[in-house]
Amino acid sequence: MMTHITRMWHDHPNYTRWIPIHVRDKFAFDTIAPSIATEFESGNFVVHKTLSTFSAIAIDQAHEQNNKLVKGEGGVIGLTENASQLLRWIVCGPEMARAVNEFELSQELIKHEQSKGPDIRHNEHVDSKQKAYVKQVIALTATIEEMGNPFLEESEDLLLLTHVIYRIDVIWDEYRQDSLKASTCGKRGKGIRRRVQAYSTIPGHNRESFLRIDDNKTDLFDYLAEQLLTLTLSVKTTVVSTKVSEVVCNKPDKNNGNLSPCNYKEADSRIFLHVADAVRSGMQKIMIRTVDPDVVVIVVSAVHKLNITSLWMALGVGKLQVYPCT
């Protein structure tokens, strides 16, 4: 147990050194300090601010939250420079916070008395969460029964829990010198022209300067398009990437006449050219992933023309927001 905890705190040596001491104290509570052991077993080492289950917080965290209440909306900025104001705040702040807290607590008690009582269940124990959980378990079980255990899968196919990915399209913006965007970007300042190659250093703090030059982005997108074709995916997966006005594909025998040459310079509109081509190729379940909200507007206006079974939008970065569009 201590080995696993030590690995979790490998970059905090001071915390790591105290682990065996805390473990020793825990085992010695019953003999050295039986009263503390009783309080500890009763859960009195945390603070319960509500009656809900699994909502206890550490004592120091509760102190920080109380400090926030005392500081109020304006905080304590500037008070340390005025001794009289600081003294008044020290005297009145806690009392004001206590009065506000008692008022809020009294209102909660009134609500509890007027209702059927407080709901002390965990947030995942409510009916809606439980129904969603059961639905997800049934869907996962059906998928495993149909496709087999994913943990025993040894094929080279790129799989999701529901289907095999047959095609991946990557669409980049195209930057032209005669476009309105070029003149707008030129007003944002000057950048540094850099050649993009396999051994080039990834821009760090000066990446904004790198992105101000359209030629830099064009070289970067061309390089990424070529690298996408070298990915080791399933033989069933087709990879298509735009490269300026043309497209490149990992399957030379694929007919890309509907995709290139293309005069769309914006990726948000060019995406749907690829979606339409995928539908013509027999794809009926498609997901579009983007960070541009403009794509959502185009999806809403064009989805009824695609004659598609299922179209999903994944918007944002990190934790994506996924929305069904059909």
N, C-alpha and C positions, 0 to 999 in steps of 0.2 A: 504493500500500500504506500509506504513512504517513498519507494523508488518511483512510483508513478507520479506522486505529488512533486517530487524533486525535479522530474523532467518537465512538469508544467511550469515550474518557477526557475528554470535553468538560468534565466537572465536576471534574476533577482537574488543574489547570493545572501543578502541579509535576511530575507524572508526564509530562504532555504535552511539557513543555520538554525532557525528557531523551530523548525518542524519537529525534530526529535524531542525538544523541550516541551512543546505543547502536547505531544503524544504521551510523554511521561507524566505530565501533570494530569492528563485526563484519566489515566489508569490509577493515579495516586489519590484522586479526589475522595473516594469512599473511605479511605483510612486517615488521610491528613486533614481534610476539610469536608466532613460528611454533610454539613449544612449547605455548602456551596454545591456539592454533588446533587443534593435534592433540588435546589433551585435550577441547576443546569438541566437535570432530567425533566423538570417541569416546563422548560422552554423559556425561562426568564432571562436568557442571555440575548434576547431580541426584543423589539418593540412592535406591538400590534396597534396600528393606527385605525384599523377597521375591523369589523367582525368577519370578514371574508377569510376563507381557508387559504393557506399558502400565501399570505400577504405580509408576513413578518419581515422586518428590515433590521439591519444591524444598528446597534446603539449609536455609533458615531455617525451613521447616515441619518438617523433621526435627529441628531443634534444639528447637522448641517441643514436639514429641512426647517427646523425651528429657527435657526439663524436667518434663513431666508424670510420667514414670516416676520421676524423682528426688524429686519432691514426694510421691509416694505417695498413699494414700487420704486422709490427713488434711490434706494441703497444708501451706502455710507460714503459715497464719493464726495470728497471735499470736507467732510466733517472733521477729519483728523487735523485739518489746518485751523480750525476754530475751536478753542478749548470750551467755551461756554455752550456752543451748539452740541458738541460731542457729549458734554455732561448731561444736557437735557435729553439727548437721544438715549444715553445709557440708562437714565432713570425711567423715561416714559416708554421707550420702545418695547421692552418686555411686557409691561402692563397693557399696552395697546394690543400687542399680539395675543396676550392671554384673553382679553375681552372679546376680540374678534373670534378666537378659537372657541370660546365658550358659547358665543352666539351661534356659530355654525354648527356646533355639536347639538345645541338645543333644537335647532331646526331639523337636524337629522333624526333626533329622537321623536319629534312630533310626526315626521313623515313615517317613521317606523310604527308608531302607535296607531296612525290612521290607516296603515296598510296591513297586510297579512303578516308583517314581520320582515326583518332584514333577510336578504338572500345571501347566505354565507357560503354558497357553493363556489368552487373554483370556476374561473371563466370558461374552462373547457368542459365543464359538467352540465352546462345548460343544454336544453333540448336541441337547439339548432346546431350546436357544435357536435353533439353526439350523432345526430342524423347525418351530418356531413361526413363524420368519421366512418360510420357504417357504410355509407355510399362509396367512399374511397377504398375501404377494405374489400368490398364486393368487386369493384372495378379492378383492383390490383390482383385479386384472386383469379378472376376470370381471365385476365391477361396472362398470368403465369400458367394457368391451365392450358391456354391456347398456344402460347409461344414457348413454354418451358421455363425452367428456373434460370433467371438471368445471371445468377452467380456461378452457374455451371456452363455458361456460354463460352465456346472456344473459337467461334468463327471470327472472321475479320470484318463482319458487317457492322456498320454504325447503327446502333439500335436505340430507340426510346422504349418506354414501358408499353407503348401502345402500337408502335409501328416501326418499320425500317425506313431510314432516310434514303430516298432514291435520288434526290437532287439538292444541291446547294448552289444558290446564285449570290454572288457578291457584286454589288453595284457601287461604283465610285463616281464622285463628281468630276466633271470635265471643266477645265479652266481655259477660257479663250480670251485673247487680248482685246477683241472687239465687243465684249459683253459689258453690260451695265455693272455687273458685279466686279469686274476688273477695276473700273474707275473708283468704285466705292471702297474696295479693299486697299487701293493705293493711297487713300486718305488716312488710313489707320497707322501710317508710319512706315519706315524702311526696315527691311530685314536683312538677313545674311544668306547669300546664295551658297548652298552646299550640295555636293554631289552625293546621291544616295546609292550606296553599294553595300555588299554583304558585310564588309568589315567596317563600315561607317559607325561612328559612335552615336548612340541614341541621344537626341537633344534632351538636356535636363532642364535647368532653370531658364535657359534661353530658347525654349521650344516655341514661345510666342513669336520670337523673331524669326525662327525657322518657318513657321506657318504663314508669315506675312508674304512670302515669296511664292507665287503660284507655280513656278517651275519646280520648286522644292516638293510641293505636294504632288505635282504630276509625276515626277520621278519616283516618289515614294509609292504612289498608287500603282505605277507600272511594275515596280519591283515586287510589291505584295501580290499583284495579279499573277506574276510568273511563279512566285513561291507557292501560291495556292495549288498550282498544278502538280507540285512535288509531294503533296500530302499523301500519306499511305492510308487510303480509305478502302472501303469495300469495292469490289469490282462492279457492284450494282449501283454505286453512288456516282452521279455525274456532277462535276464541279464546273461551273460557268462563272467567269469573272469579266467585267468590263475592263477595257484597256484603251483609254481615250475614246474614240468613236467606234472602235472595234470590240470584239469579244474574244477571249481565249477559253479553251475547254480542254479537259483532261481526256476527252474521247474524240480523236480526230475524225471519226466517221459521223459525228453528229452534225446535222444540217442546221447552221446558225444563220440562215438567210433572213429569218424574221427578226433577228437581233442586231445585225450589223450590215453595213455601217449605219450608225444612229446619229441623228442631229440633235438629240436631247442632251443638253449639257448638265441639267440638274438631275441628281440621283432620285429625288422624290417622285418625279414623273417617269423616269426610266425604269423604276422598279416594276411598274405595272405592265410595261412591255415584256418583261421577263415573266411576270405572273401569267399573262395571256399566253405566252409561248409554252409555259409549263402546263397550262390547262389543255392546250392543243396537243401536248404530248401524252395526255391521259392522267395528269396529276389532278386529284380532286380534294386533297387535304393540304393546305398551304399555310405557313406561318410567315409573317413579315416582321422582321426585327429592325427597329430604327430608334434614333434619338430625336428625330425631327417631327414635331406635332403636325406639320403641314401634310405629312403622309396620311395621318388619320383623316383629315378633311377629304383628301382624294379617295381614300378607301370608302368613306360613307357615300360619296357621289358615284363611285364606279363599281361597287361590289355587285349590284343587281345586274350588271352587264356581263359579268364574267362567267356565268353558268357553272358555278362551282359548288361542291357539296359543303365544304368547311373552310373558312378563312379566318385566321386569328392574327391579332396584332400584339406584338411584344414591344412596349414603349419604355425607354429609359435605359439606364446603366445600373450595374450592380443588381439589386433586387428589382426585377422587371415587373411591370404591371401588364398582365396579359388580358386581352379583351377579345371575346368572340365577335365576329363581324357578320356572320351568316346564321 
